[in-house]
Amino acid sequence: MSSVKNQPPFSNVQMELLKIYATGVSDETLLELKKTMAAFFLKRLRKNADSVWEEKEYSDNVLSQID
């Protein structure tokens, strides 16, 4: 007897990616898409890190004290 697990529906991001992949993009396009997504998430991460840095009132002196 096999058990069927209820999986949640795809997220909005997953749905959009499935639409892209369904068109059969080239390896070059896929690589460009991966780089674009990585850059997007890096930008968001840096923005969040900057916000924490400012909120905690950190300075360059904090980094020099870590060594």
Stockholm file with secondary structure:
# STOCKHOLM 1.0

chainA/1-67         MSSVKNQPPFSNVQMELLKIYATGVSDETLLELKKTMAAFFLKRLRKNADSVWEEKEYSDNVLSQID
#=GR chainA/1-67 SS CCCCCCCCCCCHHHHHHHHHHHTCCCHHHHHHHHHHHHHHHHHHHHHHHHHHHHHTTCCHHHHHHHC
#=GC SS_cons        CCCCCCCCCCCHHHHHHHHHHHTCCCHHHHHHHHHHHHHHHHHHHHHHHHHHHHHTTCCHHHHHHHC
//
